[in-house]
Amino acid sequence: GLGMSSKVLTGVLLDFGESFWGTNSMHEEFPGLEQKEFRSTGKFGIGFFSVFMWGEKVKVISNKYNQSREKTMVLDFMKGVDTRPILRKASEVELVKNGGSIIRVYLSLSVYNQLLNVGCRDNIKFDETVARLCFSLDSNLFLTLKGKRKQLIKANDWKKISADKFYKRLFGKKEVALFRERNQNDWKLLCHNLKLLYEKDGAIVGRACL
């Protein structure tokens, strides 16, 4: 993204229900942005607060695109929205080099256990669980485990990946392998029938199989 100034981090970001886009604050921070036909994803000013469903400890690291990396600021939430967050300068390892924002959410134990409790699909590994939860993400998704970094999703790849990869992300590799072994004809039919869904203007809005 474009990154946030200290004023935005401690103002609009924390104002529940107040969207930044289209306001006077946006015009002050990014003059001329609307003239470039910019379209924001956010509308209602509540998206950020959804992260606290995952855990109370949240860290927002941000540096505005036109600032040096030494200007990177960090907003620390230690106990969700029950206490005031702390704004501080970023440490060396937290610096954002080219502008933008990073949001780190430290999962609570209860949420972590819920994510891994996939019921009948207990064959799904942790990386597959994460990819399944973020199935149609419009940005790249990486997972780092034991020092090894692995890309799980490419931005909007759900529109282009094969039917085989689509179902593996949806149900897990082991479940798909078992189904293919027992129902080869049905599997071929499922792959053949997976179609893209379009809006009238040609925009892809989903994939469906009957």
Summary of the structure (lengths in Angstrom):
residues: 210
radius of gyration: 20.7
end to end distance: 37.9
largest distance: 61.4
contacts: 499
relative contact order: 0.09
helix: 38%
strand: 20%
